[in-house]
Amino acid sequence: MTITALTPAPINVPLAGASIAGVLVVAFGIVPFVGTGYLFEAILTPFLALSLAALGLNLLTGYAGQVSLGSAAFMAVGAFAAYNFNLRIPELPFLASLVLAGVTAAAVGLVFGLPSLRLRGFYLAVSTLAAQFFVQWALTKFSWFSNGSPSGVINAPPLTVFGLDLGSPVGRYLFSLSVVTVLTIVAVRLVRSQTGRNFIAIRDQETAARIIGVPVLRTKLVAFAVSSFFIGVAGVLWAFAYLRTVEPAGFNLDRSFQILFIIIIGGLASIRGAFFGAAFIVVFPLVLSRAGQAVFGGVFDSGVLEMSQRIVLGALIIVFLIAEPAGLAALLDRLKTRLVGAWAGR
C-alpha cells in the first residue's frame, strides 16, 4: 500500500539532470587541474566528508523524523573499523574495508536505534547521545582498536585503490568525490522508493502510518542502519582523506552538533540541503577567520579572534534560522522562482 496521502510535503531532490552533470564535469574534469593544495585539503575534502555525514543524518532526521545526537560516534566507528580491517586483513582491498566499515557502523547504529521503538523526540535524542559517550569511552579504554598506540592517535595507512596511490591532495579529493557521488545517487533513489515514502509517513504521523500497514518498527531500524552506514563511510573519509589520522578526538560531541547544524541550516528532508549546509559550515568560518585576521590581527590574539568567530557564526546561524527556518535549500528555491518569474515577466 502506498502512503502518498501522508506526504503533503514534497521530497526535495537534487537539481535537474543537466545541472548535476555540469557540476560533476566541473568537479571531476576541471577542479583537479586548477585547484590548489589548500583548496583540496582545507575546503573541498572536509566539505565532501561533512556533506556525506549530513546526508546520512538527514535521511534519519529529515526524512524519517528520528532525532540523533550521536553522528560523530558512528563516524568514529567507521574510521576505526576501516583502520582495523586494513590492519588485520592486509590482503583486503581498501574499498572492501570502506564498505565493511560502513556495515559495522550500520550494525552499531541498529543497536543504538533500538530505543527508537519506544522513545521519541527529546528522549530519543538523549538515548542516541549515549552512543557518543560510549563509543569514545570504548575507543580510549581498549587499546586494541588503536593497535596499542599509547596516545590513541594513529596515522592513517596510505590511501591506495586498485593499485593507485591516492595520497596526494588531488587523489584524496577525487576519491572522496567519487564515494560521495555514488552514495548520493543511492540516497536519491532511496528517498524516491517505497522505503523513502515509509520514512516520511513515520515522520509525519506514526500512528496513521501504522494503521495503513507501514512496518513502523522495521522502517525505523532501517533508517538508523542506512543513516549509520552513510555516516560511517563519512568517518572513513574524514580520517583517511582529510585528517590522515585516526583518533577519538576527531569525532567528539562538537562534531555531532556540527553535523546537526549542517542539516538544519541546509534544510531538513533535502538532499541538496546537506551540501548547502556543509558548504556554509566549512567556508564561512574560513571567511570570518581571514576577515578577523585582516581587521583585528594586530589588536587581539588568536584565541580571542577564534572565540569571536564562534560567537559571530552562532549569531548568524540564529538569525538565519529565524529568517528562513526551512534552510538554504528553500531559500534558493524561492530565489530561483522569483528570478524565473521576473525573467518571464520581461
N, C-alpha and C positions, 0 to 999 in steps of 0.2 A: 504493500500500500504506500502510495506517495504521500507526502506531507506538505504539498505546495501551499495549502491554506494556512499553514502555521508559519510561513516565511514571508511576511509582508515586506521586510527589508530586503532589497536585492543583494545578491552576493557580489561583492566588489571583485573584479578580476583585473589582470594587467591590461596595459594599453593595447590598442589594436595591433594585429599581427605585423603589419608593416612597420609600425613604430618599434616593436620589440626587435624585429630583425635588424632595424637600423642601429638600435642600441648595442645589440650583440656584435654587429660588424665593427662598430667603433671600439667596443671593449676588447674584442679578440684581435682585430686586424690593425688598429691604429694606435691605441694607447700603449701597447708593449714596445712600440718603436719610438714613441715621442715622450713617454713618461720618464721622470727622474727617479732615482733610488728613493728619495724622500717621499715622493708621491705614492710609490708602491708600499713602502714599509710603514709610513706614518698615517696614511689615509686610506688607500684602496683595500689593502689586505685586512686591517681591522674592520673596515666598513663591511666587507663581504662576510666575515665571520659573525659580526653582530647582526647583520641582516638575516642570516640563516637562523641564528638563535631566536631572533624576534619573530621570524616566520613560524618557527616551531611553537613558540608561546602563543602566537596569535591563533593558531589552529585550536589550541586548547582553551584559551580565554576568550578570544574574539568570536570564534565560531561556535565552540561547544559550551561557553559560559562557565567554565571551571577555573576559578582563580588559583594561581600558583605563585609562590614566592621562592621556589627552590630551583630556578633555572640554572644558576651558577653551579649548583651541586650536580646536576645532570651533565653540564659541560665538563666538570671535573671528572665524572665517571667516564665519559667518553675519552677524554685526553689520557687518563691513566690506563684505561683499558687498551687503547691503541698502543701506548708505550709498552705495556706488558705483553701484549700479543706479539709485537715486533721483537721484543727481547727474548721471550720464552720459546717462540717458534720462528727462528730466523729465516726458514725457507718460505714462510708465509708472505705472499705479495702485500705491499702496503695497502693497496686498495681493498684487499680482503680484511686486513686489520682495521681499516676505516669502517667497513660495513659491520664487522663484528663488534667494534666499539659502539656503534650506533645501536646494535641489537642489545648489548649489555646495558646501555643507558635506558633503552626501552624496558628491559626487564626490571631495572631498579625503579623506573617511573611507574610501572604497573604496581609494584609493592606499595609505593607511597601514594598511588592513586586509589587504593582500596578504601581509604576513609571517605572518598567522594560518594561512595554508595550510601553513606548515611549523613554526611556533613555537606553543608552548602555555605557559600559566601565567605564571611569573615572567618568562620570556624574552619572551613576547608583551607583557607589561606594560611592559618596558623599551623595546621597539620602538615602542609607542604613545607612550611618554614623549618619544621623539624628535620626534613631531608637535608637542608643546608647545613645545619649544625652536626648532624650525624655523619654525613659524608666527610666533612672537613675533619671531624674527630677521628674517623677511621683511617683517613689517609695520613694523618700525622702520628697516630698511635701505632699502626702496624707498618714497620719499615719495609715489609715485603713489597708493598705497592711501589715504593721508590727505589727498589733494588738495594736496600741497606744504606742509602745516602744519609749521612749524619744530619745534614741540613734539610733534607726532604726536597731539595731543589736539584733537578737533574736536567742535563742538556738533552733536548730532543734529538733523536737519531736523524741521520741525513734523509732528506725527502727525495726518494727515488721511486719512480713509477715506470714500469716496463723498461727498466734499464736506463732511463733518462734521469740525469741529475737535475732536480728542480730546486736546488738550494739557493739559487740566485734570487734577488728581489723579484725579477720578472717571472721566473719559474714558479715561485711561491704564489704570486698573484694569479698566474694563469691556472695553476692547479686549484686554487680557491674559487676562481671564477667558474671553472668547469663544474666543480662539485655543486656550487650554489645554483648554477643554471639547471643542472639535472634535477636537483631536489625541488626547485621552484616549479618546474614542469609537473613533477609528481604532485606537489601541493595544489596546483591549479586543477589538475584532473580529479584530485580527491574532493575538493570543495564543490565541484560540479557533479559529483557522483551521488548515489543514494546515501552513502555514508556521510557525505558533507551535509546533505539535507537533514539527516538524522541529528547531526551535531547542532544545527540551527534550531531544530524542533525542540531539543532538550534545553537549549539556551533560552528560547522564547517562552516556553510553557511546558515544563517537565511532565506535569500531570496529564495534560491533553495529549502529549506525545505518547505516554504510556497507554492511554485509552485507545488510541488508534493503532496500536500494535508496534510502536517503535521499541526495540530492545534496549531500554534505558541503561541498565547496568552494563551490558556488553559495550554499548556505544561509549559510555564514559571511560571504560578501561581502554578501549581502542584509541580514544582521544589522548589519554595520558601516554599510551605506548608510542603512538605516532609522533606526538609532540616531543617526547623524550628522545626518540631516535634522531629527529632533526637537531635538537639542542645538543645531543651527544656528539654528533658529527661536527657541529659548530665548535664544540670544545676542542676537537682534534685540530681544526683549522686554527683556532686561537693559539693553541700551544705549539703546534708543529710549524705553521706557516707564519704566524705573527710574533709571538713571544720567543719562540725557539727554545723555550724551557718548559718543563712540566713541573708545576709546583702548586700546592693548595692555595697559596696566597693570590694566585692569579684568578681564582674563582671564589672570591669572598662574597659576603652578603651585598656589598655595593654593586657587584656585577649583576646580581639578581634584580635589584631595583633599577639598574640602568636598562636592562632588557625590558622590564615592565614599562619604564618611561618611554622607551622607543615605540612600543605598540600603542601607547596612549597618545603620544604626540603624532605618530604617523596615521593612526586611525585603526580602531578595532574592526575585526572582520574584513580586513582589506589586505590582499597580497601586496599591493603597491605600498600600503602604509608601512610595512616592515622596512622597506628600503628607504622610504622618505624619512621615517623616524631615525633610522640608523645614520643616514647622511647628516641629519641635523645634529645628532648627538656627537658624531665624530668630527665634523667640520667646524661647527660653531665654537666649541671650546678652543680650537686652534686659532680661530679668528680673534676671539677675545684675548687669548694669550699674546698674540702678536700686537694687538692694539694696546694692551696694557703695558707691554714692554716698551712700545714706542712712545707712549704718553707719560707713563709714571715710572719707567725703568730706573731713572736716577733718583727717584724720591722714596720709593718703598722697596723693601727686599722681596725676594721671590716668594717667600711664604705668605706675606700679606697680599701679593698680587694673585697668588693661586686661590686664596680664600675669597678674595673679592670676585674672581671669575666665577667661583661656585655660587656665590650669592646672586650675581647678575644672571647667571644661567638659570638658577632656580626661579628667580623673579620673572624672567621672560617666559619660562615654561608655564607658570601660573597664569600670567596674562594671556598667553596664547590659548590655554585650555578654557579660560573664561570666554574669550572671543570666538573660539572655534572648537567646541568640545568634541566634534566628530573627527578632528585630526586634519593633518596636512592633505590626505587624500581627498577629503570632502572639500577642503578649501580650493585645491587645484581643479577639482571637477567644476565647482561653481565658477571659478575664474575662466575656465575653458568655455563654459556655457555662455558667459557674458561676452567673451570675445567673439564666439561664433555668432551670437545674436547681433552684436554690433557690426560684424562684417556683413551679415545677411541684410541688415537694415540700410546699408550704404546705397 
